[in-house]
Amino acid sequence: MDIDLGPEAARFRQSMREWIAGNAPDGLATLTDWNVTGMTGGNPVNAEAERSPLYAEWERRLRAANLICAWWPEKFGGRGLTPVQHAIFTEELSRAGLPYVRRGFGEAMVGPSIMAHGTPEQQEYFLPRIISAEDVYCQGFSEPNHGSDLAGVQTKAVLDGDELVITGQKVWTSAWYRANMIFILCRTDPDAPKHRGLSYVLVPFLDNNILARPLKQMTGAAEFGEEFFDGARAPLFNVIGGLNNGWRVAMTTLGFERGGGVSTAYLRYEKQFWDLVELARKVGRERDPVVRQELAWAYSHVQIMRFTGLRALARLASGQEPGPEASTTKLFWSEYERRLGEIAADLLGAEGMIRPAGDGYPISPWQEVFLASRAGTIYSGTSEIQRNIIAERALGLPRAGSAS
């Protein structure tokens, strides 16, 4: 099933296909499987390939063509791609087996917040540093006692001349080990109502009185960290949106969504499905009626993801914005991952209960899928929260626990 996005989109697709063919370094596509992004286990998938000179050259060529942060407006260093154009660009990279060079939290969350709430001087300083990867961000929102209740954060910042001095703790910080900057929400007015006394601050992460420690996951990885701020400093210039106005900026950060991977997200699940079929053959259970039924279930769900992505792309093409039904997609894939991990564990049998030999904490790829899949039902909004959003915002049902 394909959809016709119109002649303009077709011309753009052809231009991107030609640019990619003419600029991709020889050997980059075969260096690794760039379409495999890993699941939720936190173990790096393509880290070694990303250190290759071929990747560095590809990154240089993309940057020269303004195809890093390509959906950012041109005045901020992007290419100004529309959501549909960005989706097409992502599709063509996937089709060619090439990596999409991302700038992580800086591209998807910090940058848009600076564009919306930063001063011209802040935009001029911070945005190019995200594109160049001179600044790499991690997120400092969650705290030990304030995960879902973001407005209740207790990390404090006190004004000292033209700087803020920050004390407190953050936790569940993704990709902390790659970052040299952290964007945090902290309390700068303890006497104000909890939503109104917060500030959104870009804090230097290294050599700044911040103790960062890994949080070991049951997969053996340490994708998340916890940080202790003991007098960390940040200039007032790094406060986005002004003092005590951080809640508005944080909502921009959390609410900013783009459609770049909307029609290609299913690809990693499709490849994983065929790997699961190979596992069934390897253990001699490909003719087991129950296993075949489970595989049919998995295949149909991957195709539903594909069709859902195409439908979302059609919405973008018609000028509509993603709505609360996006929660359906998140709920769907996270519950799919959980069950797929259970299918894989069943196929592995007793072997799945024993880790492979080796130093450190080795686990097999399918063990990682099983162990990590539970996390998908929690992060980025738990399955319970997604169901509430679907019920209330998409179906118009009364709020959970309301008397009506």
C-alpha positions as CSV (number, residue, x, y, z in Angstrom):
1,M,0.0,0.0,0.0
2,D,1.4,3.4,-1.0
3,I,-0.2,6.8,-1.0
4,D,0.1,9.6,-3.6
5,L,1.4,12.7,-1.9
6,G,1.1,14.8,-5.1
7,P,3.5,15.9,-7.9
8,E,5.4,18.3,-5.7
9,A,6.2,15.6,-3.1
10,A,7.2,13.3,-5.9
11,R,9.7,15.8,-7.3
12,F,11.1,16.4,-3.9
13,R,11.5,12.6,-3.4
14,Q,13.4,12.3,-6.7
15,S,15.6,15.2,-5.8
16,M,16.5,13.7,-2.4
17,R,17.1,10.3,-4.0
18,E,19.5,11.8,-6.5
19,W,21.3,13.8,-3.8
20,I,21.7,10.8,-1.6
21,A,23.0,8.7,-4.5
22,G,25.5,11.4,-5.4
23,N,26.7,12.1,-1.9
24,A,26.7,8.9,0.1
25,P,30.3,7.8,0.7
26,D,31.1,4.4,-0.8
27,G,30.9,1.6,1.8
28,L,28.8,3.5,4.3
29,A,25.6,1.6,3.6
30,T,27.3,-1.8,4.1
31,L,29.3,-0.7,7.2
32,T,26.4,-1.8,9.5
33,D,22.6,-2.2,9.4
34,W,21.7,1.5,9.9
35,N,18.0,0.7,10.0
36,V,18.4,-1.2,13.2
37,T,18.2,1.4,16.0
38,G,18.0,-1.0,18.9
39,M,15.1,-1.6,21.2
40,T,14.9,-0.2,24.7
41,G,17.8,-2.0,26.3
42,G,20.3,0.8,26.2
43,N,23.1,-1.2,24.7
44,P,24.6,0.7,21.7
45,V,23.9,-0.8,18.3
46,N,25.9,1.3,15.8
47,A,28.4,3.1,18.1
48,E,31.5,1.5,16.4
49,A,30.2,2.3,12.9
50,E,29.5,5.9,14.0
51,R,33.2,6.3,14.8
52,S,34.2,5.4,11.2
53,P,35.7,8.1,8.8
54,L,32.9,7.2,6.4
55,Y,30.3,8.4,8.9
56,A,32.3,11.5,9.6
57,E,32.4,12.3,5.9
58,W,28.6,11.7,5.6
59,E,28.0,14.0,8.5
60,R,30.1,16.7,6.9
61,R,28.2,16.4,3.6
62,L,24.8,16.5,5.3
63,R,25.8,19.5,7.2
64,A,27.0,21.3,4.1
65,A,23.6,20.7,2.5
66,N,21.7,21.9,5.7
67,L,20.4,18.3,6.1
68,I,21.2,18.1,9.8
69,C,18.2,19.4,11.7
70,A,16.8,19.6,8.2
71,W,13.3,20.5,9.4
72,W,14.5,23.5,11.3
73,P,13.7,26.8,9.6
74,E,16.4,28.1,7.2
75,K,17.1,31.2,9.3
76,F,18.1,28.8,12.2
77,G,20.4,26.7,10.1
78,G,18.1,24.0,8.8
79,R,16.6,23.4,5.4
80,G,13.0,24.3,6.3
81,L,11.6,20.9,5.3
82,T,7.9,20.5,5.8
83,P,6.7,17.5,7.9
84,V,6.0,15.6,4.7
85,Q,9.3,16.5,3.1
86,H,11.1,15.5,6.3
87,A,9.3,12.1,6.2
88,I,10.2,11.6,2.6
89,F,13.9,12.4,3.4
90,T,13.8,9.9,6.2
91,E,12.2,7.3,4.0
92,E,14.8,7.8,1.3
93,L,17.7,7.4,3.8
94,S,16.1,4.2,5.0
95,R,15.6,2.9,1.5
96,A,19.2,3.5,0.7
97,G,20.3,1.9,4.0
98,L,22.0,5.1,5.2
99,P,22.0,6.7,8.7
100,Y,19.9,9.7,9.6
101,V,22.3,11.9,11.5
102,R,20.5,13.2,14.6
103,R,21.3,15.7,17.2
104,G,19.2,14.0,19.9
105,F,17.6,16.2,22.6
106,G,19.2,19.3,21.1
107,E,17.5,18.8,17.8
108,A,14.1,17.6,18.9
109,M,13.5,19.4,22.2
110,V,16.0,22.1,23.2
111,G,16.3,23.7,19.7
112,P,12.5,24.1,19.2
113,S,12.2,25.6,22.7
114,I,14.9,28.2,22.0
115,M,13.3,29.1,18.7
116,A,9.9,29.6,20.4
117,H,11.1,31.3,23.7
118,G,14.7,32.4,23.3
119,T,16.0,35.8,22.6
120,P,17.6,36.5,19.2
121,E,21.0,36.5,21.0
122,Q,20.3,33.1,22.5
123,Q,19.1,31.7,19.2
124,E,22.2,33.0,17.4
125,Y,24.5,31.4,20.1
126,F,22.9,28.1,21.0
127,L,21.3,26.8,17.8
128,P,24.5,26.6,15.6
129,R,26.2,24.7,18.5
130,I,23.4,22.1,18.4
131,I,23.8,21.6,14.6
132,S,27.6,21.3,14.8
133,A,27.3,18.9,17.8
134,E,29.5,21.2,19.8
135,D,26.7,21.1,22.4
136,V,25.2,17.7,23.1
137,Y,22.3,17.7,25.6
138,C,20.7,15.4,28.1
139,Q,17.4,16.1,29.8
140,G,17.2,17.0,33.5
141,F,13.5,17.0,34.3
142,S,12.7,13.9,36.4
143,E,13.6,13.8,40.1
144,P,13.4,10.9,42.6
145,N,10.1,12.1,44.0
146,H,8.8,14.0,41.0
147,G,8.5,12.0,37.8
148,S,5.0,12.5,36.6
149,D,4.5,15.6,38.7
150,L,6.9,17.8,36.8
151,A,5.7,21.0,38.4
152,G,6.7,19.7,41.8
153,V,10.5,19.6,41.1
154,Q,12.6,20.6,44.0
155,T,16.0,21.3,42.4
156,K,16.7,24.9,43.4
157,A,18.6,27.7,41.7
158,V,19.7,30.9,43.6
159,L,20.7,34.1,41.9
160,D,24.4,35.0,42.5
161,G,25.3,38.1,40.5
162,D,24.8,37.2,36.8
163,E,24.7,33.5,37.5
164,L,22.4,30.8,39.0
165,V,23.8,28.5,41.6
166,I,22.0,25.1,41.4
167,T,21.5,22.4,44.0
168,G,19.4,19.3,43.9
169,Q,19.1,15.9,42.1
170,K,17.9,14.7,38.8
171,V,17.3,11.0,37.8
172,W,16.5,8.8,34.8
173,T,18.6,11.0,32.5
174,S,18.8,9.4,29.1
175,A,22.1,9.5,27.2
176,W,23.8,11.3,30.1
177,Y,27.2,9.8,29.2
178,R,27.3,11.5,25.8
179,A,26.3,15.0,27.0
180,N,28.3,18.1,27.7
181,M,25.1,20.1,28.4
182,I,21.9,19.4,30.4
183,F,18.7,21.3,30.2
184,I,16.9,21.4,33.5
185,L,13.7,22.6,35.1
186,C,14.5,24.1,38.5
187,R,12.8,26.2,41.2
188,T,13.9,29.8,41.3
189,D,11.0,31.3,43.3
190,P,10.1,28.9,46.2
191,D,7.3,31.3,47.3
192,A,5.4,31.2,44.0
193,P,2.8,28.6,43.1
194,K,4.6,25.5,41.9
195,H,4.0,26.1,38.2
196,R,5.0,29.7,38.4
197,G,8.3,29.6,40.2
198,L,10.2,27.4,37.7
199,S,13.0,28.3,35.3
200,Y,14.3,26.4,32.2
201,V,18.1,26.5,32.3
202,L,20.8,25.2,30.0
203,V,23.6,24.0,32.3
204,P,27.2,23.0,31.4
205,F,27.3,19.4,32.4
206,L,31.1,18.8,32.7
207,D,33.4,20.2,35.4
208,N,30.6,22.1,37.0
209,N,30.0,20.5,40.5
210,I,27.7,17.9,39.1
211,L,28.2,14.3,40.2
212,A,26.8,12.0,37.5
213,R,26.3,8.3,38.2
214,P,25.0,5.4,36.0
215,L,21.8,3.6,36.8
216,K,22.4,0.0,35.8
217,Q,19.4,-1.6,34.0
218,M,18.6,-5.3,34.1
219,T,19.9,-5.6,30.6
220,G,23.3,-4.7,31.9
221,A,23.4,-1.3,30.2
222,A,23.4,2.0,31.9
223,E,21.6,4.3,29.4
224,F,20.1,6.3,32.3
225,G,22.0,8.3,34.9
226,E,21.3,10.2,38.1
227,E,22.9,13.6,38.8
228,F,23.6,15.5,42.0
229,F,24.0,19.3,41.7
230,D,26.2,20.7,44.4
231,G,26.6,24.4,43.5
232,A,26.6,24.0,39.7
233,R,26.6,27.3,37.9
234,A,24.9,28.6,34.8
235,P,24.9,32.2,33.5
236,L,21.6,34.1,33.3
237,F,22.1,34.1,29.6
238,N,21.3,30.4,29.7
239,V,17.8,30.9,31.1
240,I,15.4,30.3,28.2
241,G,12.1,32.3,28.4
242,G,13.1,34.3,31.5
243,L,13.3,33.6,35.2
244,N,10.2,31.9,36.7
245,N,8.8,31.3,33.2
246,G,10.1,27.8,32.8
247,W,6.8,26.0,32.8
248,R,5.7,27.5,29.5
249,V,9.1,26.5,27.9
250,A,9.0,23.0,29.4
251,M,5.5,22.5,27.8
252,T,7.0,23.5,24.5
253,T,9.8,21.0,25.0
254,L,7.5,18.1,25.9
255,G,4.8,18.9,23.4
256,F,7.0,19.3,20.3
257,E,6.5,16.5,17.9
258,R,7.6,16.1,14.2
259,G,6.6,13.6,11.6
260,G,10.0,12.7,10.2
261,G,10.0,9.0,11.1
262,V,6.2,8.5,10.9
263,S,6.2,6.2,7.9
264,T,9.5,4.4,8.6
265,A,9.3,3.5,12.3
266,Y,7.9,0.1,11.4
267,L,11.0,-0.9,9.5
268,R,13.0,-2.0,12.6
269,Y,10.0,-4.1,13.8
270,E,9.7,-5.7,10.3
271,K,13.4,-6.7,10.3
272,Q,13.1,-8.0,13.9
273,F,10.0,-10.0,12.9
274,W,12.0,-11.9,10.2
275,D,14.8,-12.5,12.7
276,L,12.1,-14.0,15.0
277,V,11.0,-16.3,12.1
278,E,14.6,-17.4,11.8
279,L,14.8,-18.1,15.5
280,A,11.7,-20.3,15.2
281,R,13.4,-22.3,12.4
282,K,16.6,-22.5,14.4
283,V,14.9,-24.2,17.3
284,G,12.8,-26.4,15.1
285,R,9.4,-24.9,16.0
286,E,8.4,-23.2,12.7
287,R,5.6,-25.8,12.1
288,D,4.3,-25.6,15.7
289,P,0.6,-24.4,15.2
290,V,0.9,-22.1,18.3
291,V,4.2,-20.6,17.2
292,R,2.8,-20.0,13.7
293,Q,-0.2,-18.3,15.3
294,E,2.1,-16.1,17.4
295,L,4.2,-15.2,14.3
296,A,1.0,-14.4,12.3
297,W,0.0,-12.1,15.1
298,A,3.4,-10.3,15.1
299,Y,3.4,-9.9,11.3
300,S,-0.1,-8.4,11.2
301,H,0.8,-6.0,14.0
302,V,3.9,-4.8,12.1
303,Q,1.8,-4.2,9.0
304,I,-0.7,-2.2,11.2
305,M,2.2,0.0,12.3
306,R,3.1,0.5,8.7
307,F,-0.5,1.5,7.6
308,T,-0.8,3.7,10.7
309,G,2.3,5.5,9.7
310,L,1.0,6.0,6.1
311,R,-2.3,7.4,7.5
312,A,-0.4,9.8,9.7
313,L,1.7,10.9,6.7
314,A,-1.5,11.5,4.8
315,R,-2.7,13.7,7.6
316,L,0.5,15.8,7.5
317,A,0.2,16.0,3.7
318,S,-3.3,17.5,4.0
319,G,-2.1,20.1,6.5
320,Q,-3.5,18.5,9.6
321,E,-1.4,18.2,12.8
322,P,-1.0,15.0,14.8
323,G,-3.7,14.8,17.5
324,P,-4.2,12.8,20.7
325,E,-4.6,9.7,18.6
326,A,-0.7,9.7,18.5
327,S,-1.1,8.0,21.9
328,T,-2.7,5.1,20.1
329,T,0.5,4.6,18.2
330,K,2.7,4.7,21.3
331,L,0.4,2.4,23.2
332,F,0.4,0.0,20.3
333,W,4.1,-0.4,19.7
334,S,5.0,-0.5,23.4
335,E,2.5,-3.3,24.1
336,Y,3.7,-5.0,20.9
337,E,7.3,-5.0,22.1
338,R,6.3,-6.5,25.5
339,R,4.5,-9.4,23.9
340,L,7.1,-10.0,21.3
341,G,9.7,-10.3,24.0
342,E,7.5,-13.0,25.6
343,I,7.2,-14.9,22.3
344,A,11.0,-14.8,21.9
345,A,11.6,-16.0,25.4
346,D,9.2,-18.9,24.8
347,L,11.1,-19.9,21.7
348,L,14.4,-19.8,23.5
349,G,13.1,-22.0,26.2
350,A,15.5,-23.0,29.0
351,E,18.4,-21.4,27.0
352,G,16.8,-18.0,27.5
353,M,17.3,-18.3,31.3
354,I,21.1,-18.5,31.0
355,R,23.3,-15.6,30.1
356,P,26.1,-16.2,27.5
357,A,29.6,-16.6,28.8
358,G,31.9,-13.6,28.8
359,D,33.1,-10.6,30.7
360,G,30.8,-8.0,32.2
361,Y,27.1,-8.7,31.9
362,P,26.6,-10.3,28.4
363,I,23.1,-11.1,27.2
364,S,21.8,-12.3,23.9
365,P,19.9,-10.0,21.6
366,W,16.6,-11.8,22.3
367,Q,17.2,-11.8,26.0
368,E,17.7,-8.0,25.7
369,V,14.4,-7.7,23.9
370,F,12.6,-9.6,26.6
371,L,14.2,-7.7,29.5
372,A,13.9,-4.3,27.9
373,S,10.4,-4.5,26.5
374,R,8.8,-3.8,29.9
375,A,10.4,-0.3,29.9
376,G,8.5,0.7,26.7
377,T,5.2,0.5,28.7
378,I,6.6,3.1,31.1
379,Y,8.8,5.7,29.5
380,S,7.3,8.5,27.3
381,G,4.0,8.1,29.2
382,T,2.9,4.8,30.7
383,S,0.4,2.6,29.0
384,E,-2.2,3.6,31.6
385,I,-1.6,7.3,30.8
386,Q,-1.9,6.7,27.1
387,R,-5.2,4.9,27.6
388,N,-6.5,7.9,29.6
389,I,-5.4,10.3,26.8
390,I,-7.1,8.1,24.2
391,A,-10.3,7.9,26.3
392,E,-10.5,11.5,27.2
393,R,-9.1,13.4,24.2
394,A,-9.8,11.1,21.3
395,L,-13.1,9.5,22.4
396,G,-14.4,12.3,24.5
397,L,-15.0,10.2,27.6
398,P,-15.2,11.7,31.1
399,R,-11.9,12.0,33.0
400,A,-10.9,8.9,35.0
401,G,-12.4,9.1,38.6
402,S,-14.8,11.9,37.8
403,A,-18.3,11.7,39.3
404,S,-19.9,12.1,35.9
